[in-house]
């Protein structure tokens, strides 16, 4: 599971500190989890899955897709819009803020 945790963090393009800040764990704790010196407990697994939209089965066993596709479950939304939403969800927080400003500029006009 420690390798999948590291794979997830790298896929999200987050440092150990950034990842830890989002799930209220220190950088040292994340490092210990990734190296296998510590094991993930159920609460931490739930926190990671809820925070990042991770498929819990994948994190625990490696089976299935890494991420839960919440966008795919939206009804009455066309595929192009779903694709844009997925891309926005994958952005870092500061880039999301930039997109938010752009969207707000269009909605004000």
N, C-alpha and C positions, 0 to 999 in steps of 0.2 A: 504494500500500500504506500510505502514511503516514496517509491519511484513514481507512482501515479500522482502523488501530491506535488512532487517537483515538476512533473510534466504539466500538470494543471497550472501551476504558478507561472511556468515559462510560457505556456500557451496564452495566458492572460497578460503576458508581458509586464509582470509585476516583480519588484525586488522582494526579498524575504521580508523586509521591513514593511513595504507597502501592503503585501499580502496579510501579514500579521496584524497590521493596524485595522484592516477591514474586519477581521474576525477576533479582535481583542486578544492577540497573542504577541509575545515579543519576537523580535528577529531571532534571538537565540533559541527560543522554543521551536520556531519554524525550522531552523537549521537542524535541531536535534531530531525533529520528526522526519525530515527529508533524509537524514543520514541513517535513520533506524535506531538511534540511541534512545528514542522515546517512541511510544506507539500512540496512534490516534485513538482517543476514547469516543464513545458514542455521541456525547454532547458536541465535541469538536467537529465530528463528521457531519452532524446535523447543521451546525453553524456554517460550515464551509459550503454544504449543498444549498442551503437557503440563501446565503449571501451571494454566491456566484452562479446559481442555477445549474449546479452539477448533478448529474445522475448518480444517486447514492450507490446503486448497484455497481456502476463503473468504478467508483472510488474504492469500494470495498473489495471487489472481485476482478475488476478489469473487463467485465462483460458489458456489452451494450455500448452506447455512445457516451462520450465524455459529458456532453452538455444536454440538458433537458431543452427541447425546442418548444418553449412557451409561445413563441410567435406562430408556430405552425398550427396551434390549437385555436387561433383567432378565427372566428367565423365572419363572413361578409367582408373580408379584407383580401384585396387582390395580391397576387404573388410578387409583383414589383414592390409594393408597399411592405410586404413581409420581409423581402430581401433587404430593403433599406433599414427596417427596424432591427434586423439581426446585425447589420453592420454598425448601427449606432450602439447597440448593446455591447458590442465587442470593443468599443473605444475606451480609452483611459478617461478618468473623471474630468481632467482639464480639457480634453478634446470634446467631451460631451457638453461642457459649458459653452464652448465655441459654437457648436451646432445649435444649442439652445438659443444663443443670441441671434444666429442667422434665421432660425425659424420664427423667433419673436419679431424680427424686423419685417418678415413677410406678412405676418398676421396683423401687424399694426397698420399696414398700408391698405 
